[in-house]
Amino acid sequence: MRICVSLLFAATLLPAQTASEARPVFEVASIKRSAPPGFAKGAPETNMGNVSLSEMILEAYGIKEYQLSGPPSLKTDRYDVVAKAADPTTGQRIRLMLQGLLAERFKLEIHGETRDLTVMAMVAGKNGTKLGKLKPEGPASIGIDGGKMMFQNYTMAKLAEYLSRSSGRPVEDATGIDGT
């Protein structure tokens, strides 16, 4: 299977490897199609279970969903991935290993392009904010209360990231509001 995808250029991409640098590889790796929903799986515990190729690419390249384009199968086909590094390693090195695994197993080809996108910005209202006081205890949470979405212990940057994922386009925090 050969898959070609486009990545929008972004500052978040990992540095390119030079010809003299060997890309790190997993000591052992297995990628298998996931069982259809509703079927019992006897598969061993996985590092990444029931993930789409799109999800693997987003993780490997550290990009957002709106920065990726390719065939519909990127989101529909599901896989179980078990991979082990030879030595304890960092997150960035794991990303490089995952990039290599995708290139090897899926013959994944990446090319970059620049596109004009609509960007949304969160701004503070002209009469200021009506946000509640800082509640530093507990983890960040999202809930629905009577038809309203409630975000607790969220920074504006984290809210912008959430809205970006939900809308499928970039959302910038231009509120100037610090803290949670």
C-alpha positions, 0 to 999 in steps of 0.5 A: 500500500502506498499513501501520499499525503500533504502537510501544510508547512508549520513551525511544529515540524521536526527538524529534517534528517541529513543524509549522514544521520540514520533515522532511529528505528524501533527494535520490534514493531507490529502493525495489524488491522484492528478488529471491526467494532463489536468483535472480540479482540484477543490482541495483546495490549497495544501501544496504540490501539484502534488508531487511524493512519491519520492519528498516527501521522498527526502524532508522528509529525506533531501537527494539527488535523487541519494541516493534513490532507490525503485520501479518506482511508486515512481516517477510516482504516483502523490499526493496532500498533505494538512497537518497542524501542531498544533503549529508553528514549525521548518523545521526539525520538519516538516521533522520528521512529514512528515517521520511519515506521510509517514510511516503511510499512505504508510507503508513506510519502510526505510533501509540504505545501502552503495554503491560505486558511481562514484563521479564527481569533479569540478576542476579549470583549470591548467591556472586558471579561466575565470569566470566573475567578482563578480555581487552581485546584483540580485538573482542567475539565470540560462539561455541559450544563443546561446547554452551556459548555463549561470549561474549568481550570483552562487557559485561553491557549488551551481553549483555543487549541480545543476550539481549533480541534473542534472547528478543524481550523486554526484558532489563535488566542488574542485575548491577552488573558493570563492564567486559568 
